[in-house]
Protein backbone atom coordinates (compact mmCIF):
# COMPACT_ATOMS: atom_id res chain seq x y z
CA UNK A 1 0.00 0.00 0.00
CA UNK A 2 1.49 3.28 -1.12
CA UNK A 3 0.18 6.43 0.50
CA UNK A 4 -0.75 9.42 -1.64
CA UNK A 5 2.04 11.36 0.04
CA UNK A 6 4.60 8.72 -0.90
CA UNK A 7 3.30 8.61 -4.48
CA UNK A 8 3.32 12.39 -4.79
CA UNK A 9 6.89 12.54 -3.49
CA UNK A 10 7.90 10.94 -6.83
CA UNK A 11 5.82 13.19 -9.11
CA UNK A 12 7.63 15.48 -11.50
CA UNK A 13 6.21 18.12 -13.84
CA UNK A 14 7.84 17.96 -17.22
CA UNK A 15 7.81 21.54 -18.39
CA UNK A 16 6.19 20.67 -21.72
CA UNK A 17 2.95 19.89 -19.90
CA UNK A 18 2.64 23.56 -18.98
CA UNK A 19 4.13 24.92 -22.16
CA UNK A 20 2.83 28.46 -21.64
CA UNK A 21 4.81 28.91 -18.43
CA UNK A 22 8.37 30.21 -18.22
CA UNK A 23 10.74 28.20 -16.04
CA UNK A 24 10.26 30.48 -12.97
CA UNK A 25 6.49 30.29 -13.49
CA UNK A 26 6.62 26.50 -13.69
CA UNK A 27 8.76 26.35 -10.54
CA UNK A 28 6.29 28.57 -8.70
CA UNK A 29 3.43 26.42 -9.98
CA UNK A 30 5.10 23.27 -8.66
CA UNK A 31 5.51 24.90 -5.26
CA UNK A 32 1.83 25.89 -5.16
CA UNK A 33 0.81 22.36 -6.18
CA UNK A 34 3.24 20.57 -3.86
CA UNK A 35 5.08 18.89 -6.74
CA UNK A 36 8.67 18.19 -5.69
CA UNK A 37 10.45 17.78 -9.04
CA UNK A 38 10.59 19.21 -12.53
CA UNK A 39 11.81 18.11 -15.95
CA UNK A 40 13.41 21.16 -17.57
CA UNK A 41 13.48 22.00 -21.27
CA UNK A 42 16.43 23.78 -22.81
CA UNK A 43 14.52 26.52 -24.62
CA UNK A 44 12.90 28.01 -21.47
CA UNK A 45 16.17 27.34 -19.66
CA UNK A 46 18.02 29.54 -22.15
CA UNK A 47 15.46 32.31 -21.67
CA UNK A 48 16.77 32.96 -18.16
CA UNK A 49 20.21 31.34 -18.34
CA UNK A 50 21.56 28.33 -16.52
CA UNK A 51 22.97 30.14 -13.47
CA UNK A 52 19.76 31.99 -12.73
CA UNK A 53 17.72 28.85 -13.38
CA UNK A 54 19.83 26.89 -10.93
CA UNK A 55 19.29 29.58 -8.29
CA UNK A 56 15.52 29.57 -8.87
CA UNK A 57 15.38 25.78 -8.63
CA UNK A 58 17.59 25.64 -5.54
CA UNK A 59 15.62 28.37 -3.77
CA UNK A 60 12.45 26.37 -4.44
CA UNK A 61 14.05 23.14 -3.34
CA UNK A 62 12.90 21.35 -6.51
CA UNK A 63 14.71 18.33 -7.89
CA UNK A 64 15.52 18.43 -11.59
CA UNK A 65 14.43 15.01 -12.82
CA UNK A 66 15.79 15.51 -16.34
CA UNK A 67 16.93 17.99 -18.93
CA UNK A 68 15.11 17.77 -22.27
CA UNK A 69 16.73 17.36 -24.66
CA UNK A 70 19.77 16.41 -26.60
CA UNK A 71 19.91 14.36 -29.76
CA UNK A 72 19.16 14.97 -33.44
CA UNK A 73 22.19 12.99 -34.46
CA UNK A 74 21.25 11.66 -37.89
CA UNK A 75 22.64 14.36 -40.19
CA UNK A 76 24.83 13.15 -43.05
CA UNK A 77 26.79 16.32 -43.82
CA UNK A 78 30.02 16.42 -41.76
CA UNK A 79 29.59 20.09 -40.81
CA UNK A 80 26.04 19.40 -39.63
CA UNK A 81 27.27 16.43 -37.64
CA UNK A 82 29.98 18.48 -35.92
CA UNK A 83 27.39 21.13 -35.09
CA UNK A 84 25.07 18.50 -33.60
CA UNK A 85 27.88 17.06 -31.46
CA UNK A 86 28.79 20.56 -30.21
CA UNK A 87 25.16 21.26 -29.39
CA UNK A 88 24.93 18.01 -27.43
CA UNK A 89 28.09 18.78 -25.48
CA UNK A 90 26.50 22.11 -24.55
CA UNK A 91 23.36 20.27 -23.41
CA UNK A 92 25.47 17.89 -21.30
CA UNK A 93 27.19 20.89 -19.69
CA UNK A 94 23.80 22.43 -18.95
CA UNK A 95 22.51 19.23 -17.36
CA UNK A 96 25.58 19.10 -15.12
CA UNK A 97 25.20 22.76 -14.21
CA UNK A 98 21.55 22.22 -13.29
CA UNK A 99 22.44 19.28 -11.08
CA UNK A 100 20.57 16.60 -13.01
CA UNK A 101 22.23 13.37 -14.13
CA UNK A 102 19.77 12.80 -16.98
CA UNK A 103 19.86 14.29 -20.46
CA UNK A 104 16.93 12.97 -22.51
CA UNK A 105 18.05 12.13 -26.06
CA UNK A 106 15.63 12.36 -28.98
CA UNK A 107 17.92 10.91 -31.58
CA UNK A 108 16.47 12.39 -34.77
CA UNK A 109 14.67 11.07 -37.85
CA UNK A 110 15.63 10.40 -41.45
CA UNK A 111 17.46 13.31 -43.08
CA UNK A 112 15.44 15.11 -45.76
CA UNK A 113 15.11 12.87 -48.80
CA UNK A 114 16.87 9.87 -47.25
CA UNK A 115 15.24 6.44 -46.99
CA UNK A 116 18.28 4.78 -45.42
CA UNK A 117 16.98 3.89 -41.97
CA UNK A 118 19.88 1.58 -41.16
CA UNK A 119 22.31 4.35 -42.08
CA UNK A 120 20.55 6.84 -39.82
CA UNK A 121 20.62 4.36 -36.95
CA UNK A 122 24.31 3.79 -37.54
CA UNK A 123 25.05 7.52 -37.35
CA UNK A 124 23.16 7.72 -34.06
CA UNK A 125 25.32 4.92 -32.65
CA UNK A 126 28.45 6.67 -33.87
CA UNK A 127 27.44 9.97 -32.28
CA UNK A 128 26.50 8.35 -28.98
CA UNK A 129 29.94 6.74 -28.88
CA UNK A 130 31.52 10.17 -29.28
CA UNK A 131 29.34 11.82 -26.63
CA UNK A 132 29.13 9.09 -23.97
CA UNK A 133 32.53 9.61 -22.28
CA UNK A 134 32.05 13.39 -22.28
CA UNK A 135 28.70 12.89 -20.52
CA UNK A 136 30.00 10.35 -18.03
CA UNK A 137 32.91 12.58 -17.02
CA UNK A 138 30.38 15.28 -16.09
CA UNK A 139 28.08 12.96 -14.12
CA UNK A 140 25.42 12.99 -16.84
CA UNK A 141 23.80 9.97 -18.51
CA UNK A 142 22.64 10.15 -22.09
CA UNK A 143 19.09 8.86 -21.69
CA UNK A 144 18.11 7.36 -25.05
CA UNK A 145 14.40 7.78 -25.69
CA UNK A 146 12.89 5.10 -27.93
CA UNK A 147 10.03 6.83 -29.70
CA UNK A 148 6.69 5.60 -30.97
CA UNK A 149 6.99 4.41 -34.59
CA UNK A 150 4.74 7.29 -35.58
CA UNK A 151 7.94 9.35 -35.20
CA UNK A 152 10.51 7.06 -36.82
CA UNK A 153 10.60 9.04 -40.06
CA UNK A 154 10.83 12.55 -38.69
CA UNK A 155 11.93 12.53 -35.06
CA UNK A 156 13.47 9.42 -33.60
CA UNK A 157 14.82 6.40 -35.48
CA UNK A 158 15.13 4.39 -32.26
CA UNK A 159 11.70 2.77 -32.32
CA UNK A 160 11.73 0.19 -29.54
CA UNK A 161 13.16 -0.16 -26.07
CA UNK A 162 14.97 -3.28 -27.23
CA UNK A 163 16.73 -1.29 -29.93
CA UNK A 164 17.65 1.49 -27.48
CA UNK A 165 19.09 -1.10 -25.09
CA UNK A 166 21.07 -2.78 -27.86
CA UNK A 167 22.80 0.58 -28.24
CA UNK A 168 22.96 1.59 -24.57
CA UNK A 169 24.53 -1.71 -23.53
CA UNK A 170 27.61 -0.90 -25.58
CA UNK A 171 28.46 1.71 -22.92
CA UNK A 172 28.75 1.86 -19.12
CA UNK A 173 25.38 2.55 -17.44
CA UNK A 174 26.71 5.79 -15.95
CA UNK A 175 27.20 7.07 -19.51
CA UNK A 176 24.22 5.79 -21.49
CA UNK A 177 20.77 4.90 -20.15
CA UNK A 178 17.19 4.86 -21.44
CA UNK A 179 13.90 6.68 -20.95
CA UNK A 180 10.72 4.68 -20.40
CA UNK A 181 7.87 6.79 -21.82
CA UNK A 182 4.47 5.13 -21.71
CA UNK A 183 3.23 6.95 -24.83
CA UNK A 184 6.11 5.66 -26.88
CA UNK A 185 6.28 2.09 -25.58
CA UNK A 186 2.89 0.90 -24.34
CA UNK A 187 2.00 -0.99 -27.55
CA UNK A 188 5.19 -3.09 -27.69
CA UNK A 189 4.52 -6.80 -27.11
CA UNK A 190 8.03 -6.99 -25.63
CA UNK A 191 7.69 -4.00 -23.32
CA UNK A 192 7.65 -5.94 -20.06
CA UNK A 193 10.59 -8.10 -21.03
CA UNK A 194 12.63 -5.13 -22.26
CA UNK A 195 11.90 -3.01 -19.17
CA UNK A 196 13.19 -5.90 -17.06
CA UNK A 197 16.30 -5.98 -19.26
CA UNK A 198 16.72 -2.23 -18.71
CA UNK A 199 17.35 -2.68 -14.97
CA UNK A 200 20.19 -0.38 -13.93
CA UNK A 201 19.77 1.76 -17.03
CA UNK A 202 16.42 3.44 -16.47
CA UNK A 203 17.18 7.14 -16.19
CA UNK A 204 13.64 8.49 -16.48
CA UNK A 205 10.04 7.29 -16.41
CA UNK A 206 7.62 9.53 -18.25
CA UNK A 207 3.86 9.15 -18.41
CA UNK A 208 1.09 10.39 -20.68
CA UNK A 209 -1.73 8.64 -22.49
CA UNK A 210 -2.40 7.38 -26.02
CA UNK A 211 -5.73 8.86 -27.05
CA UNK A 212 -8.03 8.12 -29.98
CA UNK A 213 -8.93 9.52 -32.36
CA UNK A 214 -5.36 10.73 -32.55
CA UNK A 215 -5.21 14.56 -32.73
CA UNK A 216 -4.35 15.82 -36.22
CA UNK A 217 -0.91 17.15 -35.26
CA UNK A 218 1.02 14.04 -34.26
CA UNK A 219 3.47 16.10 -32.22
CA UNK A 220 0.60 17.25 -30.01
CA UNK A 221 -1.19 13.93 -29.85
CA UNK A 222 -0.54 12.99 -26.23
CA UNK A 223 -3.28 12.79 -23.66
CA UNK A 224 -3.74 13.26 -19.92
CA UNK A 225 -3.48 9.97 -18.05
CA UNK A 226 -6.90 8.35 -17.92
CA UNK A 227 -8.15 9.89 -21.18
CA UNK A 228 -6.77 7.07 -23.32
CA UNK A 229 -5.82 3.44 -23.56
CA UNK A 230 -2.72 2.91 -21.43
CA UNK A 231 -2.63 0.82 -18.25
CA UNK A 232 -0.24 3.01 -16.25
CA UNK A 233 -0.30 1.10 -12.99
CA UNK A 234 0.80 -2.03 -14.83
CA UNK A 235 3.75 -0.31 -16.47
CA UNK A 236 4.69 1.46 -13.22
CA UNK A 237 4.84 -1.91 -11.48
CA UNK A 238 7.01 -3.35 -14.25
CA UNK A 239 9.36 -0.36 -14.02
CA UNK A 240 9.55 -0.72 -10.24
CA UNK A 241 10.27 -4.42 -10.55
CA UNK A 242 13.26 -3.40 -12.67
CA UNK A 243 14.51 -1.40 -9.69
CA UNK A 244 13.54 2.12 -10.70
CA UNK A 245 12.11 4.12 -7.83
CA UNK A 246 12.95 7.62 -9.05
CA UNK A 247 10.81 10.47 -10.28
CA UNK A 248 7.80 9.94 -12.52
CA UNK A 249 7.51 12.77 -15.01
CA UNK A 250 4.23 13.81 -16.56
CA UNK A 251 5.02 15.03 -20.06
CA UNK A 252 2.04 15.94 -22.24
CA UNK A 253 2.17 17.65 -25.62
CA UNK A 254 -1.45 18.60 -26.27
CA UNK A 255 -2.91 21.82 -27.68
CA UNK A 256 -6.01 21.71 -25.47
CA UNK A 257 -3.99 21.20 -22.31
CA UNK A 258 -1.59 23.95 -23.35
CA UNK A 259 -4.58 26.31 -23.76
CA UNK A 260 -5.91 25.51 -20.27
CA UNK A 261 -5.06 27.25 -17.00
CA UNK A 262 -1.73 25.66 -15.99
CA UNK A 263 -2.59 25.61 -12.29
CA UNK A 264 -5.73 23.66 -13.13
CA UNK A 265 -3.63 21.32 -15.29
CA UNK A 266 -1.38 20.63 -12.30
CA UNK A 267 -4.36 19.84 -10.08
CA UNK A 268 -5.80 17.48 -12.68
CA UNK A 269 -2.40 15.93 -13.27
CA UNK A 270 -1.97 15.14 -9.56
CA UNK A 271 -5.44 13.60 -9.35
CA UNK A 272 -4.97 11.53 -12.48
CA UNK A 273 -1.47 10.49 -11.45
CA UNK A 274 -2.79 9.07 -8.20
CA UNK A 275 -5.81 7.46 -9.86
CA UNK A 276 -4.06 5.87 -12.85
CA UNK A 277 -0.35 5.44 -12.11
CA UNK A 278 -0.94 4.32 -8.55
CA UNK A 279 -4.44 2.98 -8.00
CA UNK A 280 -4.65 1.64 -11.53
CA UNK A 281 -7.56 0.13 -13.40
CA UNK B 1 17.96 -7.86 -63.90
CA UNK B 2 14.19 -7.97 -63.78
CA UNK B 3 12.37 -6.71 -66.83
CA UNK B 4 9.43 -4.35 -66.46
CA UNK B 5 7.18 -7.08 -67.89
CA UNK B 6 8.32 -9.57 -65.28
CA UNK B 7 7.85 -7.02 -62.50
CA UNK B 8 4.40 -6.03 -63.73
CA UNK B 9 3.36 -9.69 -63.88
CA UNK B 10 3.45 -9.61 -60.07
CA UNK B 11 1.54 -6.34 -59.59
CA UNK B 12 -1.85 -6.46 -57.88
CA UNK B 13 -4.35 -3.67 -57.32
CA UNK B 14 -5.77 -3.80 -53.85
CA UNK B 15 -9.29 -2.48 -54.26
CA UNK B 16 -8.89 0.08 -51.48
CA UNK B 17 -6.51 2.05 -53.69
CA UNK B 18 -9.39 2.80 -56.05
CA UNK B 19 -12.05 3.08 -53.40
CA UNK B 20 -14.58 4.82 -55.66
CA UNK B 21 -14.76 1.88 -58.06
CA UNK B 22 -17.13 -1.06 -57.73
CA UNK B 23 -15.57 -4.50 -58.14
CA UNK B 24 -16.53 -4.77 -61.85
CA UNK B 25 -15.16 -1.27 -62.43
CA UNK B 26 -11.90 -2.18 -60.68
CA UNK B 27 -11.63 -5.36 -62.74
CA UNK B 28 -12.17 -3.40 -65.96
CA UNK B 29 -9.60 -0.84 -64.79
CA UNK B 30 -7.03 -3.58 -64.20
CA UNK B 31 -7.64 -4.92 -67.71
CA UNK B 32 -7.16 -1.47 -69.26
CA UNK B 33 -3.96 -0.99 -67.24
CA UNK B 34 -2.59 -4.48 -67.82
CA UNK B 35 -2.58 -5.33 -64.12
CA UNK B 36 -2.94 -9.11 -63.72
CA UNK B 37 -4.19 -9.44 -60.13
CA UNK B 38 -6.51 -7.81 -57.63
CA UNK B 39 -6.98 -7.79 -53.87
CA UNK B 40 -10.73 -7.86 -53.22
CA UNK B 41 -12.58 -6.25 -50.30
CA UNK B 42 -15.65 -7.85 -48.83
CA UNK B 43 -17.92 -4.80 -48.91
CA UNK B 44 -17.75 -4.28 -52.69
CA UNK B 45 -17.81 -8.05 -53.08
CA UNK B 46 -21.14 -8.21 -51.24
CA UNK B 47 -22.52 -5.49 -53.52
CA UNK B 48 -22.57 -7.91 -56.43
CA UNK B 49 -22.43 -11.25 -54.65
CA UNK B 50 -19.70 -13.87 -54.64
CA UNK B 51 -20.94 -15.93 -57.61
CA UNK B 52 -21.20 -12.95 -59.94
CA UNK B 53 -17.87 -11.61 -58.69
CA UNK B 54 -16.20 -14.91 -59.42
CA UNK B 55 -17.62 -14.87 -62.96
CA UNK B 56 -16.42 -11.29 -63.54
CA UNK B 57 -12.94 -12.13 -62.26
CA UNK B 58 -12.71 -15.37 -64.26
CA UNK B 59 -13.92 -13.69 -67.46
CA UNK B 60 -11.21 -11.08 -67.01
CA UNK B 61 -8.59 -13.69 -66.18
CA UNK B 62 -7.51 -11.80 -63.05
CA UNK B 63 -5.87 -13.53 -60.12
CA UNK B 64 -7.32 -12.75 -56.71
CA UNK B 65 -4.25 -12.07 -54.58
CA UNK B 66 -6.20 -11.77 -51.33
CA UNK B 67 -9.56 -11.15 -49.74
CA UNK B 68 -9.68 -8.27 -47.25
CA UNK B 69 -10.59 -8.85 -44.55
CA UNK B 70 -11.40 -10.99 -41.61
CA UNK B 71 -10.54 -10.30 -38.00
CA UNK B 72 -11.88 -8.03 -35.26
CA UNK B 73 -11.50 -10.77 -32.72
CA UNK B 74 -10.97 -8.87 -29.46
CA UNK B 75 -14.54 -8.57 -28.15
CA UNK B 76 -15.08 -9.64 -24.54
CA UNK B 77 -18.81 -10.34 -24.57
CA UNK B 78 -19.46 -14.01 -25.46
CA UNK B 79 -22.28 -13.17 -27.88
CA UNK B 80 -20.05 -10.64 -29.66
CA UNK B 81 -17.30 -13.23 -29.85
CA UNK B 82 -19.59 -15.84 -31.38
CA UNK B 83 -20.77 -13.27 -33.90
CA UNK B 84 -17.18 -12.41 -34.83
CA UNK B 85 -16.30 -16.09 -35.31
CA UNK B 86 -19.35 -16.60 -37.53
CA UNK B 87 -18.44 -13.54 -39.56
CA UNK B 88 -14.92 -14.87 -40.03
CA UNK B 89 -16.17 -18.28 -41.14
CA UNK B 90 -18.28 -16.47 -43.74
CA UNK B 91 -15.18 -14.56 -44.89
CA UNK B 92 -13.23 -17.82 -45.18
CA UNK B 93 -16.02 -19.29 -47.28
CA UNK B 94 -15.96 -16.24 -49.53
CA UNK B 95 -12.21 -16.46 -50.00
CA UNK B 96 -12.55 -20.11 -51.00
CA UNK B 97 -15.41 -19.30 -53.37
CA UNK B 98 -13.33 -16.55 -55.01
CA UNK B 99 -10.40 -18.90 -55.48
CA UNK B 100 -7.92 -17.09 -53.28
CA UNK B 101 -5.99 -18.85 -50.55
CA UNK B 102 -5.40 -15.67 -48.54
CA UNK B 103 -7.77 -14.00 -46.08
CA UNK B 104 -6.15 -10.89 -44.61
CA UNK B 105 -6.83 -10.65 -40.88
CA UNK B 106 -7.01 -7.28 -39.11
CA UNK B 107 -7.29 -8.61 -35.61
CA UNK B 108 -8.99 -5.70 -33.85
CA UNK B 109 -8.07 -3.18 -31.17
CA UNK B 110 -8.87 -2.75 -27.50
CA UNK B 111 -12.57 -3.05 -26.72
CA UNK B 112 -14.22 0.23 -25.68
CA UNK B 113 -13.01 1.22 -22.23
CA UNK B 114 -10.53 -1.65 -21.88
CA UNK B 115 -6.82 -1.10 -21.18
CA UNK B 116 -5.99 -4.79 -21.02
CA UNK B 117 -3.74 -5.22 -24.03
CA UNK B 118 -2.49 -8.66 -22.97
CA UNK B 119 -6.09 -9.80 -22.58
CA UNK B 120 -7.01 -8.59 -26.07
CA UNK B 121 -3.99 -10.37 -27.54
CA UNK B 122 -4.99 -13.53 -25.72
CA UNK B 123 -8.51 -13.40 -27.17
CA UNK B 124 -7.05 -13.01 -30.66
CA UNK B 125 -4.94 -16.12 -30.15
CA UNK B 126 -7.97 -18.02 -28.88
CA UNK B 127 -10.09 -17.00 -31.88
CA UNK B 128 -7.35 -17.87 -34.37
CA UNK B 129 -7.13 -21.33 -32.81
CA UNK B 130 -10.86 -21.78 -33.39
CA UNK B 131 -10.77 -20.52 -36.98
CA UNK B 132 -7.51 -22.02 -38.26
CA UNK B 133 -8.70 -25.60 -38.96
CA UNK B 134 -11.87 -24.30 -40.62
CA UNK B 135 -9.73 -22.15 -42.91
CA UNK B 136 -7.22 -24.87 -43.68
CA UNK B 137 -9.95 -27.33 -44.62
CA UNK B 138 -11.15 -24.86 -47.24
CA UNK B 139 -7.70 -24.13 -48.68
CA UNK B 140 -7.55 -20.69 -47.10
CA UNK B 141 -4.79 -19.27 -44.91
CA UNK B 142 -5.57 -16.76 -42.20
CA UNK B 143 -3.03 -14.07 -43.04
CA UNK B 144 -2.32 -12.20 -39.82
CA UNK B 145 -1.54 -8.57 -40.51
CA UNK B 146 0.72 -6.94 -37.92
CA UNK B 147 -0.30 -3.30 -37.89
CA UNK B 148 1.62 -0.10 -37.26
CA UNK B 149 1.52 0.79 -33.55
CA UNK B 150 -0.50 3.85 -34.49
CA UNK B 151 -3.38 1.34 -34.73
CA UNK B 152 -2.73 -0.83 -31.65
CA UNK B 153 -5.45 0.84 -29.60
CA UNK B 154 -8.25 0.91 -32.12
CA UNK B 155 -7.58 -1.52 -34.97
CA UNK B 156 -4.94 -4.18 -34.55
CA UNK B 157 -3.31 -5.32 -31.32
CA UNK B 158 -0.71 -7.36 -33.23
CA UNK B 159 1.95 -4.66 -33.51
CA UNK B 160 5.03 -6.38 -34.89
CA UNK B 161 5.83 -9.13 -37.35
CA UNK B 162 7.61 -10.98 -34.56
CA UNK B 163 4.44 -11.00 -32.51
CA UNK B 164 2.35 -12.16 -35.49
CA UNK B 165 4.83 -14.98 -36.11
CA UNK B 166 4.80 -16.02 -32.46
CA UNK B 167 1.09 -16.63 -32.96
CA UNK B 168 1.21 -18.00 -36.52
CA UNK B 169 3.87 -20.57 -35.65
CA UNK B 170 1.45 -22.30 -33.31
CA UNK B 171 -0.40 -23.53 -36.43
CA UNK B 172 0.46 -25.28 -39.70
CA UNK B 173 1.54 -22.82 -42.41
CA UNK B 174 -1.38 -23.82 -44.61
CA UNK B 175 -3.73 -22.55 -41.89
CA UNK B 176 -2.09 -19.41 -40.51
CA UNK B 177 0.32 -17.09 -42.32
CA UNK B 178 1.27 -13.41 -42.23
CA UNK B 179 0.98 -10.26 -44.32
CA UNK B 180 4.05 -8.12 -44.93
CA UNK B 181 2.79 -4.55 -45.36
CA UNK B 182 5.52 -1.95 -45.77
CA UNK B 183 3.43 0.82 -44.16
CA UNK B 184 2.97 -1.20 -41.00
CA UNK B 185 6.45 -2.69 -40.67
CA UNK B 186 9.08 -0.46 -42.25
CA UNK B 187 10.13 1.19 -38.95
CA UNK B 188 10.82 -2.07 -37.08
CA UNK B 189 14.52 -2.56 -36.27
CA UNK B 190 13.87 -6.31 -36.49
CA UNK B 191 11.99 -6.25 -39.78
CA UNK B 192 14.68 -7.96 -41.86
CA UNK B 193 15.25 -10.69 -39.28
CA UNK B 194 11.53 -11.31 -38.83
CA UNK B 195 10.82 -11.41 -42.57
CA UNK B 196 13.53 -14.06 -42.87
CA UNK B 197 11.85 -15.95 -40.05
CA UNK B 198 8.52 -15.69 -41.90
CA UNK B 199 9.78 -17.86 -44.78
CA UNK B 200 7.03 -20.25 -45.80
CA UNK B 201 4.37 -18.17 -44.08
CA UNK B 202 4.25 -15.04 -46.21
CA UNK B 203 0.76 -14.97 -47.72
CA UNK B 204 0.77 -11.40 -49.01
CA UNK B 205 3.14 -8.52 -49.65
CA UNK B 206 1.48 -5.11 -49.64
CA UNK B 207 3.12 -1.80 -50.43
CA UNK B 208 2.36 1.84 -49.75
CA UNK B 209 4.40 4.66 -48.29
CA UNK B 210 4.73 6.38 -44.91
CA UNK B 211 4.32 10.09 -45.57
CA UNK B 212 4.96 13.13 -43.38
CA UNK B 213 3.34 15.19 -42.13
CA UNK B 214 0.93 12.38 -41.43
CA UNK B 215 -2.57 13.21 -42.76
CA UNK B 216 -5.00 14.13 -39.98
CA UNK B 217 -7.14 11.00 -40.35
CA UNK B 218 -4.77 8.18 -39.43
CA UNK B 219 -6.90 5.66 -41.31
CA UNK B 220 -6.24 7.58 -44.53
CA UNK B 221 -2.61 8.35 -43.85
CA UNK B 222 -0.97 6.11 -46.45
CA UNK B 223 0.94 7.46 -49.39
CA UNK B 224 1.75 6.47 -52.96
CA UNK B 225 5.12 4.74 -53.19
CA UNK B 226 7.83 7.35 -53.64
CA UNK B 227 5.97 10.11 -51.78
CA UNK B 228 7.36 9.11 -48.40
CA UNK B 229 10.17 7.53 -46.44
CA UNK B 230 10.14 3.81 -47.20
CA UNK B 231 12.87 1.97 -49.09
CA UNK B 232 10.65 -0.44 -51.03
CA UNK B 233 13.33 -2.12 -53.12
CA UNK B 234 15.18 -3.08 -49.95
CA UNK B 235 12.11 -4.65 -48.36
CA UNK B 236 11.15 -6.38 -51.63
CA UNK B 237 14.58 -7.97 -51.75
CA UNK B 238 14.29 -9.13 -48.13
CA UNK B 239 10.86 -10.62 -48.85
CA UNK B 240 12.21 -12.38 -51.95
CA UNK B 241 15.15 -13.73 -49.98
CA UNK B 242 12.55 -15.30 -47.67
CA UNK B 243 11.20 -17.15 -50.71
CA UNK B 244 8.13 -15.08 -51.52
CA UNK B 245 7.69 -14.50 -55.24
CA UNK B 246 3.92 -13.97 -55.32
CA UNK B 247 1.81 -10.92 -56.03
CA UNK B 248 2.70 -7.48 -54.73
CA UNK B 249 -0.42 -5.58 -53.79
CA UNK B 250 -0.61 -1.82 -53.80
CA UNK B 251 -3.00 -0.84 -51.00
CA UNK B 252 -3.36 2.88 -50.34
CA UNK B 253 -5.90 4.50 -48.05
CA UNK B 254 -5.63 8.21 -48.91
CA UNK B 255 -8.37 10.81 -49.40
CA UNK B 256 -6.51 12.65 -52.17
CA UNK B 257 -5.87 9.46 -54.12
CA UNK B 258 -9.49 8.39 -53.63
CA UNK B 259 -10.62 11.73 -55.08
CA UNK B 260 -8.42 11.35 -58.18
CA UNK B 261 -9.32 9.67 -61.48
CA UNK B 262 -8.82 5.95 -60.75
CA UNK B 263 -7.38 5.22 -64.22
CA UNK B 264 -4.78 7.92 -63.59
CA UNK B 265 -4.08 6.37 -60.18
CA UNK B 266 -3.42 3.01 -61.87
CA UNK B 267 -1.01 4.60 -64.33
CA UNK B 268 0.86 6.37 -61.53
CA UNK B 269 0.83 3.23 -59.43
CA UNK B 270 2.46 1.20 -62.20
CA UNK B 271 5.14 3.83 -62.77
CA UNK B 272 5.90 4.20 -59.09
CA UNK B 273 5.87 0.44 -58.55
CA UNK B 274 8.54 -0.02 -61.20
CA UNK B 275 10.57 2.96 -59.98
CA UNK B 276 10.49 2.23 -56.24
CA UNK B 277 9.75 -1.44 -55.63
CA UNK B 278 11.99 -2.61 -58.45
CA UNK B 279 14.59 -0.02 -59.39
CA UNK B 280 14.83 1.31 -55.85
CA UNK B 281 16.74 4.25 -54.49
Interface residues (C-beta under 8 A of the other chain):
Chain A: X110 X115 X116 X117 X121 X148 X149 X150 X152 X153 X154 X159 X160 X162 X163 X166 X186 X187 X188 X189 X190 X210 X212 X213 X214 X216 X217 X218 X228 X229 X230 X231 X281
Chain B: X110 X115 X116 X117 X121 X148 X149 X150 X152 X153 X154 X159 X160 X162 X163 X166 X186 X187 X188 X189 X190 X210 X212 X213 X214 X216 X217 X218 X228 X229 X230 X231 X281
